[in-house]
Amino acid sequence: MRKIQPSGQPTPKGHYSPGIEHNGLIFVSGQLPMDLETREPFAGDIETQAELALRNVEAVLKEAGSDLDNVLQMTIYISDIELWGKVNEVYARVMGDHRPARAIVPVKDLHFDTKIEIQAIAAVGI
């Protein structure tokens, strides 16, 4: 088992790792729409938040030697079901033709008043 901490990303304040690689899989912890340069959450429009969260997932995957094309499953948490359509548009653009298994789960509140959090499971070394 190997802990994944992308260079340039802040070390989590909570008791977790951004990613864990084990037996050819990488498990990516929930990624918020954080601007990695300012290290601040982005609380603006959902399209930008979705893109930032997906790119933060991608950063963890790249550090582990994987990428978005190797994602097997994603879980997307959104603060309002009404955001589903806009999130889906950004997701489709970023993911391209790749269509991993996915769930979109509406929840009441997310940390830092963000509107989205994304976790993933991907293959490594393919």
PyMOL commands that place a pseudoatom at each C-alpha (Angstrom):
pseudoatom trace, name=CA, resn=MET, resi=1, chain=A, elem=C, hetatm=0, pos=[0.000, 0.000, 0.000]
pseudoatom trace, name=CA, resn=ARG, resi=2, chain=A, elem=C, hetatm=0, pos=[1.348, 3.440, -0.951]
pseudoatom trace, name=CA, resn=LYS, resi=3, chain=A, elem=C, hetatm=0, pos=[0.103, 6.861, 0.128]
pseudoatom trace, name=CA, resn=ILE, resi=4, chain=A, elem=C, hetatm=0, pos=[-0.251, 9.422, -2.665]
pseudoatom trace, name=CA, resn=GLN, resi=5, chain=A, elem=C, hetatm=0, pos=[0.424, 13.106, -1.935]
pseudoatom trace, name=CA, resn=PRO, resi=6, chain=A, elem=C, hetatm=0, pos=[0.635, 15.185, -5.131]
pseudoatom trace, name=CA, resn=SER, resi=7, chain=A, elem=C, hetatm=0, pos=[3.453, 17.705, -5.174]
pseudoatom trace, name=CA, resn=GLY, resi=8, chain=A, elem=C, hetatm=0, pos=[2.058, 21.205, -5.056]
pseudoatom trace, name=CA, resn=GLN, resi=9, chain=A, elem=C, hetatm=0, pos=[-1.088, 20.127, -3.207]
pseudoatom trace, name=CA, resn=PRO, resi=10, chain=A, elem=C, hetatm=0, pos=[-1.440, 21.047, 0.449]
pseudoatom trace, name=CA, resn=THR, resi=11, chain=A, elem=C, hetatm=0, pos=[-1.198, 18.221, 2.964]
pseudoatom trace, name=CA, resn=PRO, resi=12, chain=A, elem=C, hetatm=0, pos=[-4.705, 17.439, 4.204]
pseudoatom trace, name=CA, resn=LYS, resi=13, chain=A, elem=C, hetatm=0, pos=[-5.613, 18.926, 7.563]
pseudoatom trace, name=CA, resn=GLY, resi=14, chain=A, elem=C, hetatm=0, pos=[-7.808, 15.921, 8.313]
pseudoatom trace, name=CA, resn=HIS, resi=15, chain=A, elem=C, hetatm=0, pos=[-6.681, 12.373, 9.078]
pseudoatom trace, name=CA, resn=TYR, resi=16, chain=A, elem=C, hetatm=0, pos=[-6.572, 11.003, 5.514]
pseudoatom trace, name=CA, resn=SER, resi=17, chain=A, elem=C, hetatm=0, pos=[-4.425, 10.784, 2.371]
pseudoatom trace, name=CA, resn=PRO, resi=18, chain=A, elem=C, hetatm=0, pos=[-5.393, 12.323, -0.983]
pseudoatom trace, name=CA, resn=GLY, resi=19, chain=A, elem=C, hetatm=0, pos=[-4.929, 8.887, -2.492]
pseudoatom trace, name=CA, resn=ILE, resi=20, chain=A, elem=C, hetatm=0, pos=[-3.971, 5.321, -1.658]
pseudoatom trace, name=CA, resn=GLU, resi=21, chain=A, elem=C, hetatm=0, pos=[-2.554, 2.909, -4.227]
pseudoatom trace, name=CA, resn=HIS, resi=22, chain=A, elem=C, hetatm=0, pos=[-3.031, -0.794, -3.580]
pseudoatom trace, name=CA, resn=ASN, resi=23, chain=A, elem=C, hetatm=0, pos=[-2.904, -3.833, -5.871]
pseudoatom trace, name=CA, resn=GLY, resi=24, chain=A, elem=C, hetatm=0, pos=[-3.051, -1.867, -9.113]
pseudoatom trace, name=CA, resn=LEU, resi=25, chain=A, elem=C, hetatm=0, pos=[-5.811, 0.477, -7.997]
pseudoatom trace, name=CA, resn=ILE, resi=26, chain=A, elem=C, hetatm=0, pos=[-5.771, 4.057, -6.762]
pseudoatom trace, name=CA, resn=PHE, resi=27, chain=A, elem=C, hetatm=0, pos=[-8.454, 5.232, -4.386]
pseudoatom trace, name=CA, resn=VAL, resi=28, chain=A, elem=C, hetatm=0, pos=[-8.791, 9.028, -4.564]
pseudoatom trace, name=CA, resn=SER, resi=29, chain=A, elem=C, hetatm=0, pos=[-10.242, 10.791, -1.531]
pseudoatom trace, name=CA, resn=GLY, resi=30, chain=A, elem=C, hetatm=0, pos=[-12.982, 13.337, -2.079]
pseudoatom trace, name=CA, resn=GLN, resi=31, chain=A, elem=C, hetatm=0, pos=[-11.550, 16.350, -3.891]
pseudoatom trace, name=CA, resn=LEU, resi=32, chain=A, elem=C, hetatm=0, pos=[-13.066, 19.779, -3.447]
pseudoatom trace, name=CA, resn=PRO, resi=33, chain=A, elem=C, hetatm=0, pos=[-12.844, 22.659, -5.921]
pseudoatom trace, name=CA, resn=MET, resi=34, chain=A, elem=C, hetatm=0, pos=[-9.636, 24.022, -4.420]
pseudoatom trace, name=CA, resn=ASP, resi=35, chain=A, elem=C, hetatm=0, pos=[-7.400, 26.376, -6.347]
pseudoatom trace, name=CA, resn=LEU, resi=36, chain=A, elem=C, hetatm=0, pos=[-4.038, 24.675, -5.888]
pseudoatom trace, name=CA, resn=GLU, resi=37, chain=A, elem=C, hetatm=0, pos=[-2.106, 27.912, -6.424]
pseudoatom trace, name=CA, resn=THR, resi=38, chain=A, elem=C, hetatm=0, pos=[-3.914, 29.913, -3.746]
pseudoatom trace, name=CA, resn=ARG, resi=39, chain=A, elem=C, hetatm=0, pos=[-4.858, 26.821, -1.702]
pseudoatom trace, name=CA, resn=GLU, resi=40, chain=A, elem=C, hetatm=0, pos=[-8.303, 28.324, -1.246]
pseudoatom trace, name=CA, resn=PRO, resi=41, chain=A, elem=C, hetatm=0, pos=[-11.698, 26.768, -2.021]
pseudoatom trace, name=CA, resn=PHE, resi=42, chain=A, elem=C, hetatm=0, pos=[-13.479, 28.254, -5.020]
pseudoatom trace, name=CA, resn=ALA, resi=43, chain=A, elem=C, hetatm=0, pos=[-17.024, 29.214, -4.058]
pseudoatom trace, name=CA, resn=GLY, resi=44, chain=A, elem=C, hetatm=0, pos=[-18.159, 30.572, -7.445]
pseudoatom trace, name=CA, resn=ASP, resi=45, chain=A, elem=C, hetatm=0, pos=[-20.164, 29.002, -10.266]
pseudoatom trace, name=CA, resn=ILE, resi=46, chain=A, elem=C, hetatm=0, pos=[-20.708, 25.233, -10.385]
pseudoatom trace, name=CA, resn=GLU, resi=47, chain=A, elem=C, hetatm=0, pos=[-19.045, 24.834, -13.783]
pseudoatom trace, name=CA, resn=THR, resi=48, chain=A, elem=C, hetatm=0, pos=[-15.725, 26.170, -12.472]
pseudoatom trace, name=CA, resn=GLN, resi=49, chain=A, elem=C, hetatm=0, pos=[-16.104, 24.187, -9.252]
pseudoatom trace, name=CA, resn=ALA, resi=50, chain=A, elem=C, hetatm=0, pos=[-16.722, 20.964, -11.198]
pseudoatom trace, name=CA, resn=GLU, resi=51, chain=A, elem=C, hetatm=0, pos=[-13.680, 21.546, -13.413]
pseudoatom trace, name=CA, resn=LEU, resi=52, chain=A, elem=C, hetatm=0, pos=[-11.430, 22.316, -10.424]
pseudoatom trace, name=CA, resn=ALA, resi=53, chain=A, elem=C, hetatm=0, pos=[-12.584, 19.234, -8.500]
pseudoatom trace, name=CA, resn=LEU, resi=54, chain=A, elem=C, hetatm=0, pos=[-12.028, 16.997, -11.551]
pseudoatom trace, name=CA, resn=ARG, resi=55, chain=A, elem=C, hetatm=0, pos=[-8.555, 18.491, -12.133]
pseudoatom trace, name=CA, resn=ASN, resi=56, chain=A, elem=C, hetatm=0, pos=[-7.705, 17.866, -8.475]
pseudoatom trace, name=CA, resn=VAL, resi=57, chain=A, elem=C, hetatm=0, pos=[-8.755, 14.220, -8.903]
pseudoatom trace, name=CA, resn=GLU, resi=58, chain=A, elem=C, hetatm=0, pos=[-6.574, 14.147, -12.011]
pseudoatom trace, name=CA, resn=ALA, resi=59, chain=A, elem=C, hetatm=0, pos=[-3.569, 15.513, -10.054]
pseudoatom trace, name=CA, resn=VAL, resi=60, chain=A, elem=C, hetatm=0, pos=[-3.804, 12.667, -7.527]
pseudoatom trace, name=CA, resn=LEU, resi=61, chain=A, elem=C, hetatm=0, pos=[-4.143, 10.130, -10.347]
pseudoatom trace, name=CA, resn=LYS, resi=62, chain=A, elem=C, hetatm=0, pos=[-1.096, 11.510, -12.190]
pseudoatom trace, name=CA, resn=GLU, resi=63, chain=A, elem=C, hetatm=0, pos=[1.013, 11.382, -9.025]
pseudoatom trace, name=CA, resn=ALA, resi=64, chain=A, elem=C, hetatm=0, pos=[0.138, 7.673, -8.787]
pseudoatom trace, name=CA, resn=GLY, resi=65, chain=A, elem=C, hetatm=0, pos=[0.985, 7.027, -12.449]
pseudoatom trace, name=CA, resn=SER, resi=66, chain=A, elem=C, hetatm=0, pos=[-2.594, 6.977, -13.696]
pseudoatom trace, name=CA, resn=ASP, resi=67, chain=A, elem=C, hetatm=0, pos=[-4.986, 9.429, -15.363]
pseudoatom trace, name=CA, resn=LEU, resi=68, chain=A, elem=C, hetatm=0, pos=[-8.662, 10.167, -15.980]
pseudoatom trace, name=CA, resn=ASP, resi=69, chain=A, elem=C, hetatm=0, pos=[-8.791, 7.580, -18.801]
pseudoatom trace, name=CA, resn=ASN, resi=70, chain=A, elem=C, hetatm=0, pos=[-8.123, 4.853, -16.217]
pseudoatom trace, name=CA, resn=VAL, resi=71, chain=A, elem=C, hetatm=0, pos=[-10.955, 5.847, -13.861]
pseudoatom trace, name=CA, resn=LEU, resi=72, chain=A, elem=C, hetatm=0, pos=[-13.177, 2.874, -13.102]
pseudoatom trace, name=CA, resn=GLN, resi=73, chain=A, elem=C, hetatm=0, pos=[-15.696, 4.610, -10.859]
pseudoatom trace, name=CA, resn=MET, resi=74, chain=A, elem=C, hetatm=0, pos=[-16.475, 8.156, -9.691]
pseudoatom trace, name=CA, resn=THR, resi=75, chain=A, elem=C, hetatm=0, pos=[-18.782, 9.420, -6.996]
pseudoatom trace, name=CA, resn=ILE, resi=76, chain=A, elem=C, hetatm=0, pos=[-19.822, 13.049, -7.290]
pseudoatom trace, name=CA, resn=TYR, resi=77, chain=A, elem=C, hetatm=0, pos=[-21.455, 14.789, -4.364]
pseudoatom trace, name=CA, resn=ILE, resi=78, chain=A, elem=C, hetatm=0, pos=[-23.420, 17.959, -5.179]
pseudoatom trace, name=CA, resn=SER, resi=79, chain=A, elem=C, hetatm=0, pos=[-25.132, 20.384, -2.831]
pseudoatom trace, name=CA, resn=ASP, resi=80, chain=A, elem=C, hetatm=0, pos=[-28.324, 20.574, -4.909]
pseudoatom trace, name=CA, resn=ILE, resi=81, chain=A, elem=C, hetatm=0, pos=[-29.839, 18.142, -7.425]
pseudoatom trace, name=CA, resn=GLU, resi=82, chain=A, elem=C, hetatm=0, pos=[-30.572, 21.141, -9.670]
pseudoatom trace, name=CA, resn=LEU, resi=83, chain=A, elem=C, hetatm=0, pos=[-26.809, 21.317, -10.363]
pseudoatom trace, name=CA, resn=TRP, resi=84, chain=A, elem=C, hetatm=0, pos=[-26.794, 17.875, -11.991]
pseudoatom trace, name=CA, resn=GLY, resi=85, chain=A, elem=C, hetatm=0, pos=[-27.168, 19.103, -15.592]
pseudoatom trace, name=CA, resn=LYS, resi=86, chain=A, elem=C, hetatm=0, pos=[-24.360, 21.665, -15.429]
pseudoatom trace, name=CA, resn=VAL, resi=87, chain=A, elem=C, hetatm=0, pos=[-22.053, 19.230, -13.627]
pseudoatom trace, name=CA, resn=ASN, resi=88, chain=A, elem=C, hetatm=0, pos=[-22.813, 16.559, -16.228]
pseudoatom trace, name=CA, resn=GLU, resi=89, chain=A, elem=C, hetatm=0, pos=[-21.879, 18.965, -19.065]
pseudoatom trace, name=CA, resn=VAL, resi=90, chain=A, elem=C, hetatm=0, pos=[-18.489, 19.760, -17.509]
pseudoatom trace, name=CA, resn=TYR, resi=91, chain=A, elem=C, hetatm=0, pos=[-17.913, 16.091, -16.653]
pseudoatom trace, name=CA, resn=ALA, resi=92, chain=A, elem=C, hetatm=0, pos=[-18.647, 14.997, -20.246]
pseudoatom trace, name=CA, resn=ARG, resi=93, chain=A, elem=C, hetatm=0, pos=[-16.289, 17.640, -21.657]
pseudoatom trace, name=CA, resn=VAL, resi=94, chain=A, elem=C, hetatm=0, pos=[-13.430, 16.763, -19.286]
pseudoatom trace, name=CA, resn=MET, resi=95, chain=A, elem=C, hetatm=0, pos=[-13.876, 12.971, -19.509]
pseudoatom trace, name=CA, resn=GLY, resi=96, chain=A, elem=C, hetatm=0, pos=[-14.387, 12.895, -23.291]
pseudoatom trace, name=CA, resn=ASP, resi=97, chain=A, elem=C, hetatm=0, pos=[-15.339, 9.472, -24.627]
pseudoatom trace, name=CA, resn=HIS, resi=98, chain=A, elem=C, hetatm=0, pos=[-14.369, 7.695, -21.400]
pseudoatom trace, name=CA, resn=ARG, resi=99, chain=A, elem=C, hetatm=0, pos=[-17.456, 6.708, -19.396]
pseudoatom trace, name=CA, resn=PRO, resi=100, chain=A, elem=C, hetatm=0, pos=[-16.572, 5.120, -16.052]
pseudoatom trace, name=CA, resn=ALA, resi=101, chain=A, elem=C, hetatm=0, pos=[-19.214, 3.901, -13.632]
pseudoatom trace, name=CA, resn=ARG, resi=102, chain=A, elem=C, hetatm=0, pos=[-20.558, 6.929, -11.775]
pseudoatom trace, name=CA, resn=ALA, resi=103, chain=A, elem=C, hetatm=0, pos=[-22.961, 8.125, -9.126]
pseudoatom trace, name=CA, resn=ILE, resi=104, chain=A, elem=C, hetatm=0, pos=[-24.110, 11.680, -8.493]
pseudoatom trace, name=CA, resn=VAL, resi=105, chain=A, elem=C, hetatm=0, pos=[-25.327, 12.072, -4.928]
pseudoatom trace, name=CA, resn=PRO, resi=106, chain=A, elem=C, hetatm=0, pos=[-27.143, 15.193, -3.713]
pseudoatom trace, name=CA, resn=VAL, resi=107, chain=A, elem=C, hetatm=0, pos=[-26.153, 16.114, -0.157]
pseudoatom trace, name=CA, resn=LYS, resi=108, chain=A, elem=C, hetatm=0, pos=[-27.144, 18.898, 2.207]
pseudoatom trace, name=CA, resn=ASP, resi=109, chain=A, elem=C, hetatm=0, pos=[-23.828, 20.689, 2.815]
pseudoatom trace, name=CA, resn=LEU, resi=110, chain=A, elem=C, hetatm=0, pos=[-20.222, 20.372, 1.695]
pseudoatom trace, name=CA, resn=HIS, resi=111, chain=A, elem=C, hetatm=0, pos=[-17.081, 21.671, 3.370]
pseudoatom trace, name=CA, resn=PHE, resi=112, chain=A, elem=C, hetatm=0, pos=[-16.177, 25.368, 2.847]
pseudoatom trace, name=CA, resn=ASP, resi=113, chain=A, elem=C, hetatm=0, pos=[-19.655, 25.951, 1.352]
pseudoatom trace, name=CA, resn=THR, resi=114, chain=A, elem=C, hetatm=0, pos=[-18.521, 24.422, -1.940]
pseudoatom trace, name=CA, resn=LYS, resi=115, chain=A, elem=C, hetatm=0, pos=[-21.111, 22.855, -4.234]
pseudoatom trace, name=CA, resn=ILE, resi=116, chain=A, elem=C, hetatm=0, pos=[-19.232, 19.704, -5.293]
pseudoatom trace, name=CA, resn=GLU, resi=117, chain=A, elem=C, hetatm=0, pos=[-16.846, 16.999, -4.082]
pseudoatom trace, name=CA, resn=ILE, resi=118, chain=A, elem=C, hetatm=0, pos=[-15.534, 14.133, -6.225]
pseudoatom trace, name=CA, resn=GLN, resi=119, chain=A, elem=C, hetatm=0, pos=[-13.908, 10.830, -5.274]
pseudoatom trace, name=CA, resn=ALA, resi=120, chain=A, elem=C, hetatm=0, pos=[-12.657, 8.152, -7.658]
pseudoatom trace, name=CA, resn=ILE, resi=121, chain=A, elem=C, hetatm=0, pos=[-11.219, 4.681, -8.080]
pseudoatom trace, name=CA, resn=ALA, resi=122, chain=A, elem=C, hetatm=0, pos=[-8.845, 4.118, -10.990]
pseudoatom trace, name=CA, resn=ALA, resi=123, chain=A, elem=C, hetatm=0, pos=[-6.458, 1.517, -12.378]
pseudoatom trace, name=CA, resn=VAL, resi=124, chain=A, elem=C, hetatm=0, pos=[-2.712, 2.171, -12.186]
pseudoatom trace, name=CA, resn=GLY, resi=125, chain=A, elem=C, hetatm=0, pos=[-0.031, 1.007, -14.587]
pseudoatom trace, name=CA, resn=ILE, resi=126, chain=A, elem=C, hetatm=0, pos=[-2.210, 0.133, -17.559]
for i in range(1, 126): cmd.bond("trace and resi %d" % i, "trace and resi %d" % (i + 1))
show_as sticks, trace
zoom trace
